[in-house]
Amino acid sequence: MQYFKTYLSIAPVLSMLSLGVLAGFFIEMNLFFFQML
């Protein structure tokens, strides 16, 4: 049960981190693409 509580406290942080990484990667790709035009 304790593992479940720690997972519940860590999961939102991990999801926010992954979303931030995906957003940053997407923005970098967009900037690179617009520079190529």
Buried (B, 14 or more C-beta within 10 A) or exposed (E): EEEEEEEEEEEEEEEEEEEEEEEEEEEEEEEEEEEEE
